[in-house]
């Protein structure tokens, strides 16, 4: 499975960004897809996940501001989107796409999101 993120950048507090993850490989519809982030000097943390049944889970810090969605139209190519609204400076981090099964997972290279005036 290969994961390629896009859509990061610099945005002012209160603004919005839309991150996309293009996933390619076999059996993608079986994976739980997710977004994680890592700020400087901190550990990587969960932002949001979405299961094959489209059940979603959000970190408390982003609930109500971020929305995760996925397109399962093809089993070999999926797009996972993280819509981020009302961004805060503390959302600044490198955001990583993740594709997970119970016993292993895959990571993208990450995309930088900076929220600053």
TINU-539166 format. One line per 2 residues: number of its first residue (from 1); for each residue x, y, z of C-alpha. Coordinates in nm, 2 decimals. Layout:
NUM) X:Y:Z; ...
This chain:
1) 0.00:0.00:0.00; 0.13:0.34:-0.09
3) -0.01:0.66:0.07; 0.05:1.01:-0.07
5) -0.07:1.32:0.12; -0.14:1.66:-0.02
7) -0.31:1.98:0.08; -0.09:2.11:0.36
9) 0.02:2.47:0.39; 0.01:2.79:0.59
11) -0.32:2.92:0.71; -0.44:3.19:0.95
13) -0.61:3.10:1.28; -0.98:3.04:1.21
15) -0.91:2.93:0.86; -0.96:2.60:0.68
17) -0.75:2.34:0.50; -0.84:2.02:0.32
19) -0.59:1.74:0.33; -0.61:1.45:0.08
21) -0.45:1.11:0.10; -0.43:0.90:-0.22
23) -0.40:0.54:-0.13; -0.31:0.27:-0.38
25) -0.27:-0.10:-0.34; -0.49:-0.41:-0.30
27) -0.77:-0.47:-0.06; -0.79:-0.10:0.04
29) -1.16:-0.12:0.13; -1.06:-0.35:0.42
31) -0.83:-0.10:0.59; -0.92:0.15:0.86
33) -0.78:0.48:0.73; -0.67:0.76:0.95
35) -0.49:1.08:1.00; -0.23:1.14:1.27
37) -0.01:1.44:1.34; 0.32:1.52:1.51
39) 0.41:1.86:1.64; 0.77:1.95:1.71
41) 0.90:1.79:2.03; 0.58:1.59:2.07
43) 0.48:1.23:2.00; 0.27:1.14:1.70
45) -0.10:1.14:1.80; -0.43:1.03:1.65
47) -0.64:1.29:1.47; -0.92:1.09:1.32
49) -0.99:0.75:1.18; -1.26:0.60:0.95
51) -1.33:0.23:0.92; -1.43:0.03:0.62
53) -1.80:0.08:0.73; -1.73:0.45:0.75
55) -1.75:0.46:1.13; -1.55:0.77:1.24
57) -1.34:0.85:1.55; -1.19:1.18:1.64
59) -0.95:1.31:1.90; -1.11:1.53:2.15
61) -0.90:1.83:2.04; -1.04:1.83:1.69
63) -1.40:1.70:1.74; -1.65:1.94:1.59
65) -1.38:2.11:1.38; -1.24:1.83:1.16
67) -1.42:1.59:0.93; -1.28:1.27:0.79
69) -1.42:1.10:0.49; -1.32:0.83:0.24
71) -1.40:0.72:-0.11; -1.41:0.34:-0.15
73) -1.52:0.35:-0.51; -1.22:0.13:-0.61
75) -1.07:-0.15:-0.40; -0.72:-0.06:-0.54
77) -0.74:0.32:-0.50; -0.90:0.52:-0.22
79) -0.90:0.88:-0.13; -0.92:0.99:0.23
81) -1.00:1.35:0.30; -0.95:1.54:0.62
83) -1.15:1.87:0.62; -1.01:2.10:0.88
85) -1.21:2.41:0.99; -1.16:2.67:1.26
87) -0.79:2.59:1.27; -0.59:2.69:1.58
89) -0.22:2.75:1.62; -0.20:2.43:1.82
91) -0.31:2.24:1.51; 0.03:2.31:1.36
93) 0.21:1.98:1.29; 0.31:1.73:1.02
95) 0.00:1.54:0.93; 0.04:1.17:0.83
97) -0.20:0.94:0.65; -0.23:0.59:0.79
99) -0.38:0.26:0.65; -0.43:-0.01:0.91
101) -0.52:-0.37:0.96; -0.51:-0.54:1.30
103) -0.16:-0.67:1.25; 0.02:-0.41:1.04
105) -0.01:-0.06:0.89; 0.13:0.18:0.64
107) 0.23:0.54:0.66; 0.26:0.83:0.42
109) 0.54:1.08:0.42; 0.34:1.35:0.58
111) 0.23:1.70:0.49; 0.31:2.02:0.69
113) 0.02:2.22:0.83; 0.11:2.56:0.99
115) -0.15:2.78:1.16; -0.01:3.12:1.22
117) -0.11:3.48:1.19
